[in-house]
Amino acid sequence: MKWDRARAKSALLLLLALAVLSGLAWRSGVSVPADAPLMGDEALVDETQDSRPKLIALTFDDGPRRSTTTALLDGLAERGVHATFFLIGAQVADCRDVVRRMDREGHQIGIHTFDHVRLTDLNRADFDAQVEKTRAALKSALGHNDFLLRPPYGMLDESVKAWAGCPIILWSVDPEDWKDRDAGRVVDQVTAQARDGGIILMHDIFPESVEAALEIVDILHAQGYYFCTIEELFAARQIPLEAGKSYWNAYP
Ligand SMILES: [Zn+2]
């Protein structure tokens, strides 16, 4: 169980980048008339302005699917955005190159069971056939072993927590993109419900969801959001992720 092998280097780089962005945001928010008298530094600080950047995590379940996931990775790369993908183990073997690309391009990867089944009310052997088998498939493709878990349907019980062996990641924004596959509605709902520290749930197996996700990125970027992986989000908020515990958001 190497989930806690925090990618300290990337988290640190992110924090440094955020510190720079935060400083820039703060400075750009201060305007001093050219004829203003000289003031002490304290007088320039607007206490009402939150200088901390808004962070949000895009997460995608049920992939990989070669056509749609590849289109999504292309769009995220163009925008410099990192997301988190909770994968179906049974689909990994045919898409090992896609999974490797995710990992190489800075996205985070998690487990969404081998066959997309409910994890509640399983015995240990059946649980392992879903979670450990997926973990092994991902480890074989990627060479590391630090994967988060998202249980299908968000269904949890005490056994799932006890056996997960990694943090369990849920969500704060669910546009149910699978239901009507209406990109415009999904964009409206997600952008209306987005808030600092949120976790967005979508599915990278529908072309409409890929289209919506990229539009969401463009709209929220314009609103000052910074997209990060789950690990980066919680590191930036200094919230430790612990095995067997579940997390819905990283609200400030
Ligand atoms: Zn799912």
Residues whose N, C-alpha, C, O or C-beta is under 5 A from the ligand:
A	BS01	ZN	D61 D62 P152
